[in-house]
Amino acid sequence: MANYDTVTQAMESLHERGYTHQFDAQNDHLTEQDSDVKLKGDDFLVDEFHRFEGTSDPGDEMTVYAITTNNGKKGVFVAAQGTYSAVSPELMAKFNVGERPTVNTDGAVQPIDPFAAN
């Protein structure tokens, strides 16, 4: 999986790979833009994600999630980090993908190993 420098690059690549629907957070569920589709945590899977950190403004920190719904729709959900997030803790738990073997985490920020040789 590629690493992207910008949110725009990630979004364009995902769109080319079939993630054509856009989802927004509405507290405890996702809604599909331009439709009345509502998704609870059990209605979709996270396929991969890409995290972006702002160089000077914490408000620029975002994560792009590629998701697939139970009925096969593929789309993206872009989440702001920290206090800028409008997602309930219950829904956000669905996006806690660190321990799930089915999620591609190559785009994740890796923890620093303080004991690694330089």
mmCIF file of the C-alpha atoms, coordinates in Angstrom:
data_MODEL
# 
_entry.id   MODEL 
# 
loop_
_atom_site.group_PDB 
_atom_site.id 
_atom_site.type_symbol 
_atom_site.label_atom_id 
_atom_site.label_alt_id 
_atom_site.label_comp_id 
_atom_site.label_asym_id 
_atom_site.label_entity_id 
_atom_site.label_seq_id 
_atom_site.pdbx_PDB_ins_code 
_atom_site.Cartn_x 
_atom_site.Cartn_y 
_atom_site.Cartn_z 
_atom_site.occupancy 
_atom_site.B_iso_or_equiv 
_atom_site.pdbx_formal_charge 
_atom_site.auth_seq_id 
_atom_site.auth_comp_id 
_atom_site.auth_asym_id 
_atom_site.auth_atom_id 
_atom_site.pdbx_PDB_model_num 
ATOM 1   C CA . MET A 1 1   ? 0.000   0.000  0.000  1.00 0.00 ? 1   MET A CA 1 
ATOM 2   C CA . ALA A 1 2   ? 1.227   3.458  -0.857 1.00 0.00 ? 2   ALA A CA 1 
ATOM 3   C CA . ASN A 1 3   ? 1.960   6.183  1.638  1.00 0.00 ? 3   ASN A CA 1 
ATOM 4   C CA . TYR A 1 4   ? 0.476   9.530  0.689  1.00 0.00 ? 4   TYR A CA 1 
ATOM 5   C CA . ASP A 1 5   ? 1.775   13.018 1.383  1.00 0.00 ? 5   ASP A CA 1 
ATOM 6   C CA . THR A 1 6   ? -1.645  14.663 1.318  1.00 0.00 ? 6   THR A CA 1 
ATOM 7   C CA . VAL A 1 7   ? -5.273  13.873 2.059  1.00 0.00 ? 7   VAL A CA 1 
ATOM 8   C CA . THR A 1 8   ? -6.068  14.717 -1.565 1.00 0.00 ? 8   THR A CA 1 
ATOM 9   C CA . GLN A 1 9   ? -3.642  12.081 -2.871 1.00 0.00 ? 9   GLN A CA 1 
ATOM 10  C CA . ALA A 1 10  ? -5.148  9.438  -0.605 1.00 0.00 ? 10  ALA A CA 1 
ATOM 11  C CA . MET A 1 11  ? -8.703  10.360 -1.582 1.00 0.00 ? 11  MET A CA 1 
ATOM 12  C CA . GLU A 1 12  ? -7.888  10.256 -5.302 1.00 0.00 ? 12  GLU A CA 1 
ATOM 13  C CA . SER A 1 13  ? -6.182  6.858  -5.021 1.00 0.00 ? 13  SER A CA 1 
ATOM 14  C CA . LEU A 1 14  ? -9.039  5.389  -3.004 1.00 0.00 ? 14  LEU A CA 1 
ATOM 15  C CA . HIS A 1 15  ? -11.572 6.739  -5.500 1.00 0.00 ? 15  HIS A CA 1 
ATOM 16  C CA . GLU A 1 16  ? -9.639  5.086  -8.339 1.00 0.00 ? 16  GLU A CA 1 
ATOM 17  C CA . ARG A 1 17  ? -9.794  1.813  -6.372 1.00 0.00 ? 17  ARG A CA 1 
ATOM 18  C CA . GLY A 1 18  ? -13.585 1.973  -6.061 1.00 0.00 ? 18  GLY A CA 1 
ATOM 19  C CA . TYR A 1 19  ? -14.105 3.909  -2.816 1.00 0.00 ? 19  TYR A CA 1 
ATOM 20  C CA . THR A 1 20  ? -16.529 6.329  -4.427 1.00 0.00 ? 20  THR A CA 1 
ATOM 21  C CA . HIS A 1 21  ? -19.002 7.059  -1.631 1.00 0.00 ? 21  HIS A CA 1 
ATOM 22  C CA . GLN A 1 22  ? -18.430 9.796  0.957  1.00 0.00 ? 22  GLN A CA 1 
ATOM 23  C CA . PHE A 1 23  ? -19.514 9.303  4.573  1.00 0.00 ? 23  PHE A CA 1 
ATOM 24  C CA . ASP A 1 24  ? -19.844 11.869 7.362  1.00 0.00 ? 24  ASP A CA 1 
ATOM 25  C CA . ALA A 1 25  ? -20.119 11.428 11.118 1.00 0.00 ? 25  ALA A CA 1 
ATOM 26  C CA . GLN A 1 26  ? -23.392 12.198 12.855 1.00 0.00 ? 26  GLN A CA 1 
ATOM 27  C CA . ASN A 1 27  ? -22.536 11.454 16.487 1.00 0.00 ? 27  ASN A CA 1 
ATOM 28  C CA . ASP A 1 28  ? -23.311 7.706  16.771 1.00 0.00 ? 28  ASP A CA 1 
ATOM 29  C CA . HIS A 1 29  ? -23.533 6.790  13.071 1.00 0.00 ? 29  HIS A CA 1 
ATOM 30  C CA . LEU A 1 30  ? -22.178 7.610  9.626  1.00 0.00 ? 30  LEU A CA 1 
ATOM 31  C CA . THR A 1 31  ? -24.369 9.083  6.915  1.00 0.00 ? 31  THR A CA 1 
ATOM 32  C CA . GLU A 1 32  ? -23.723 8.835  3.215  1.00 0.00 ? 32  GLU A CA 1 
ATOM 33  C CA . GLN A 1 33  ? -23.557 12.186 1.486  1.00 0.00 ? 33  GLN A CA 1 
ATOM 34  C CA . ASP A 1 34  ? -26.388 12.733 -1.005 1.00 0.00 ? 34  ASP A CA 1 
ATOM 35  C CA . SER A 1 35  ? -28.549 9.932  0.402  1.00 0.00 ? 35  SER A CA 1 
ATOM 36  C CA . ASP A 1 36  ? -30.447 8.963  3.536  1.00 0.00 ? 36  ASP A CA 1 
ATOM 37  C CA . VAL A 1 37  ? -28.208 5.949  4.284  1.00 0.00 ? 37  VAL A CA 1 
ATOM 38  C CA . LYS A 1 38  ? -27.197 5.707  7.950  1.00 0.00 ? 38  LYS A CA 1 
ATOM 39  C CA . LEU A 1 39  ? -24.516 3.292  9.148  1.00 0.00 ? 39  LEU A CA 1 
ATOM 40  C CA . LYS A 1 40  ? -24.032 2.105  12.714 1.00 0.00 ? 40  LYS A CA 1 
ATOM 41  C CA . GLY A 1 41  ? -20.764 0.457  13.732 1.00 0.00 ? 41  GLY A CA 1 
ATOM 42  C CA . ASP A 1 42  ? -21.984 -3.022 12.772 1.00 0.00 ? 42  ASP A CA 1 
ATOM 43  C CA . ASP A 1 43  ? -22.929 -1.888 9.248  1.00 0.00 ? 43  ASP A CA 1 
ATOM 44  C CA . PHE A 1 44  ? -19.408 -1.458 7.835  1.00 0.00 ? 44  PHE A CA 1 
ATOM 45  C CA . LEU A 1 45  ? -15.793 -2.632 7.981  1.00 0.00 ? 45  LEU A CA 1 
ATOM 46  C CA . VAL A 1 46  ? -12.632 -0.540 7.897  1.00 0.00 ? 46  VAL A CA 1 
ATOM 47  C CA . ASP A 1 47  ? -10.411 -1.762 5.058  1.00 0.00 ? 47  ASP A CA 1 
ATOM 48  C CA . GLU A 1 48  ? -7.481  0.620  5.503  1.00 0.00 ? 48  GLU A CA 1 
ATOM 49  C CA . PHE A 1 49  ? -6.618  4.026  6.856  1.00 0.00 ? 49  PHE A CA 1 
ATOM 50  C CA . HIS A 1 50  ? -4.136  6.855  6.318  1.00 0.00 ? 50  HIS A CA 1 
ATOM 51  C CA . ARG A 1 51  ? -3.259  9.361  9.007  1.00 0.00 ? 51  ARG A CA 1 
ATOM 52  C CA . PHE A 1 52  ? -2.048  12.875 8.271  1.00 0.00 ? 52  PHE A CA 1 
ATOM 53  C CA . GLU A 1 53  ? -0.489  15.236 10.793 1.00 0.00 ? 53  GLU A CA 1 
ATOM 54  C CA . GLY A 1 54  ? -0.475  18.993 10.383 1.00 0.00 ? 54  GLY A CA 1 
ATOM 55  C CA . THR A 1 55  ? 2.994   20.514 10.272 1.00 0.00 ? 55  THR A CA 1 
ATOM 56  C CA . SER A 1 56  ? 2.059   23.634 12.215 1.00 0.00 ? 56  SER A CA 1 
ATOM 57  C CA . ASP A 1 57  ? -1.623  23.421 13.107 1.00 0.00 ? 57  ASP A CA 1 
ATOM 58  C CA . PRO A 1 58  ? -3.084  20.556 15.163 1.00 0.00 ? 58  PRO A CA 1 
ATOM 59  C CA . GLY A 1 59  ? -6.397  21.298 13.432 1.00 0.00 ? 59  GLY A CA 1 
ATOM 60  C CA . ASP A 1 60  ? -4.876  19.886 10.247 1.00 0.00 ? 60  ASP A CA 1 
ATOM 61  C CA . GLU A 1 61  ? -4.599  16.376 11.720 1.00 0.00 ? 61  GLU A CA 1 
ATOM 62  C CA . MET A 1 62  ? -6.907  13.964 9.892  1.00 0.00 ? 62  MET A CA 1 
ATOM 63  C CA . THR A 1 63  ? -7.373  10.284 9.220  1.00 0.00 ? 63  THR A CA 1 
ATOM 64  C CA . VAL A 1 64  ? -8.833  8.961  5.967  1.00 0.00 ? 64  VAL A CA 1 
ATOM 65  C CA . TYR A 1 65  ? -10.641 5.636  6.409  1.00 0.00 ? 65  TYR A CA 1 
ATOM 66  C CA . ALA A 1 66  ? -11.528 3.356  3.486  1.00 0.00 ? 66  ALA A CA 1 
ATOM 67  C CA . ILE A 1 67  ? -14.678 1.463  4.449  1.00 0.00 ? 67  ILE A CA 1 
ATOM 68  C CA . THR A 1 68  ? -16.939 -1.161 2.931  1.00 0.00 ? 68  THR A CA 1 
ATOM 69  C CA . THR A 1 69  ? -20.574 -1.382 3.986  1.00 0.00 ? 69  THR A CA 1 
ATOM 70  C CA . ASN A 1 70  ? -22.358 -4.664 4.626  1.00 0.00 ? 70  ASN A CA 1 
ATOM 71  C CA . ASN A 1 71  ? -24.178 -4.253 1.297  1.00 0.00 ? 71  ASN A CA 1 
ATOM 72  C CA . GLY A 1 72  ? -20.906 -3.754 -0.629 1.00 0.00 ? 72  GLY A CA 1 
ATOM 73  C CA . LYS A 1 73  ? -20.675 0.030  -0.999 1.00 0.00 ? 73  LYS A CA 1 
ATOM 74  C CA . LYS A 1 74  ? -17.111 1.291  -0.776 1.00 0.00 ? 74  LYS A CA 1 
ATOM 75  C CA . GLY A 1 75  ? -16.384 4.774  0.437  1.00 0.00 ? 75  GLY A CA 1 
ATOM 76  C CA . VAL A 1 76  ? -14.307 7.056  2.599  1.00 0.00 ? 76  VAL A CA 1 
ATOM 77  C CA . PHE A 1 77  ? -14.751 8.713  5.938  1.00 0.00 ? 77  PHE A CA 1 
ATOM 78  C CA . VAL A 1 78  ? -12.412 11.579 6.847  1.00 0.00 ? 78  VAL A CA 1 
ATOM 79  C CA . ALA A 1 79  ? -12.104 12.150 10.588 1.00 0.00 ? 79  ALA A CA 1 
ATOM 80  C CA . ALA A 1 80  ? -10.553 15.141 12.306 1.00 0.00 ? 80  ALA A CA 1 
ATOM 81  C CA . GLN A 1 81  ? -8.469  14.289 15.346 1.00 0.00 ? 81  GLN A CA 1 
ATOM 82  C CA . GLY A 1 82  ? -8.813  15.303 18.964 1.00 0.00 ? 82  GLY A CA 1 
ATOM 83  C CA . THR A 1 83  ? -11.208 18.025 20.016 1.00 0.00 ? 83  THR A CA 1 
ATOM 84  C CA . TYR A 1 84  ? -12.161 18.652 16.395 1.00 0.00 ? 84  TYR A CA 1 
ATOM 85  C CA . SER A 1 85  ? -13.841 15.253 16.104 1.00 0.00 ? 85  SER A CA 1 
ATOM 86  C CA . ALA A 1 86  ? -17.668 15.019 16.028 1.00 0.00 ? 86  ALA A CA 1 
ATOM 87  C CA . VAL A 1 87  ? -17.783 11.244 16.437 1.00 0.00 ? 87  VAL A CA 1 
ATOM 88  C CA . SER A 1 88  ? -19.235 9.529  19.509 1.00 0.00 ? 88  SER A CA 1 
ATOM 89  C CA . PRO A 1 89  ? -16.855 7.313  21.514 1.00 0.00 ? 89  PRO A CA 1 
ATOM 90  C CA . GLU A 1 90  ? -18.984 4.282  20.611 1.00 0.00 ? 90  GLU A CA 1 
ATOM 91  C CA . LEU A 1 91  ? -18.688 4.908  16.876 1.00 0.00 ? 91  LEU A CA 1 
ATOM 92  C CA . MET A 1 92  ? -15.017 5.878  17.132 1.00 0.00 ? 92  MET A CA 1 
ATOM 93  C CA . ALA A 1 93  ? -14.306 2.515  18.772 1.00 0.00 ? 93  ALA A CA 1 
ATOM 94  C CA . LYS A 1 94  ? -15.130 0.949  15.381 1.00 0.00 ? 94  LYS A CA 1 
ATOM 95  C CA . PHE A 1 95  ? -12.191 2.876  13.920 1.00 0.00 ? 95  PHE A CA 1 
ATOM 96  C CA . ASN A 1 96  ? -9.725  1.603  16.546 1.00 0.00 ? 96  ASN A CA 1 
ATOM 97  C CA . VAL A 1 97  ? -8.057  -0.761 14.106 1.00 0.00 ? 97  VAL A CA 1 
ATOM 98  C CA . GLY A 1 98  ? -4.616  -1.350 15.603 1.00 0.00 ? 98  GLY A CA 1 
ATOM 99  C CA . GLU A 1 99  ? -5.284  -4.903 16.746 1.00 0.00 ? 99  GLU A CA 1 
ATOM 100 C CA . ARG A 1 100 ? -7.383  -6.094 13.782 1.00 0.00 ? 100 ARG A CA 1 
ATOM 101 C CA . PRO A 1 101 ? -5.496  -8.359 11.355 1.00 0.00 ? 101 PRO A CA 1 
ATOM 102 C CA . THR A 1 102 ? -7.944  -7.663 8.500  1.00 0.00 ? 102 THR A CA 1 
ATOM 103 C CA . VAL A 1 103 ? -7.190  -3.920 8.364  1.00 0.00 ? 103 VAL A CA 1 
ATOM 104 C CA . ASN A 1 104 ? -4.308  -2.635 6.269  1.00 0.00 ? 104 ASN A CA 1 
ATOM 105 C CA . THR A 1 105 ? -2.358  -0.474 8.747  1.00 0.00 ? 105 THR A CA 1 
ATOM 106 C CA . ASP A 1 106 ? 0.555   0.438  6.481  1.00 0.00 ? 106 ASP A CA 1 
ATOM 107 C CA . GLY A 1 107 ? -0.565  4.071  6.541  1.00 0.00 ? 107 GLY A CA 1 
ATOM 108 C CA . ALA A 1 108 ? -0.558  4.188  10.327 1.00 0.00 ? 108 ALA A CA 1 
ATOM 109 C CA . VAL A 1 109 ? 1.842   6.210  12.387 1.00 0.00 ? 109 VAL A CA 1 
ATOM 110 C CA . GLN A 1 110 ? 4.185   3.686  13.947 1.00 0.00 ? 110 GLN A CA 1 
ATOM 111 C CA . PRO A 1 111 ? 5.222   3.998  17.602 1.00 0.00 ? 111 PRO A CA 1 
ATOM 112 C CA . ILE A 1 112 ? 8.819   4.875  18.341 1.00 0.00 ? 112 ILE A CA 1 
ATOM 113 C CA . ASP A 1 113 ? 10.839  2.051  19.885 1.00 0.00 ? 113 ASP A CA 1 
ATOM 114 C CA . PRO A 1 114 ? 13.090  3.723  22.485 1.00 0.00 ? 114 PRO A CA 1 
ATOM 115 C CA . PHE A 1 115 ? 15.344  0.648  22.575 1.00 0.00 ? 115 PHE A CA 1 
ATOM 116 C CA . ALA A 1 116 ? 15.915  0.402  18.827 1.00 0.00 ? 116 ALA A CA 1 
ATOM 117 C CA . ALA A 1 117 ? 19.486  0.853  17.634 1.00 0.00 ? 117 ALA A CA 1 
ATOM 118 C CA . ASN A 1 118 ? 20.099  4.082  15.720 1.00 0.00 ? 118 ASN A CA 1 
# 
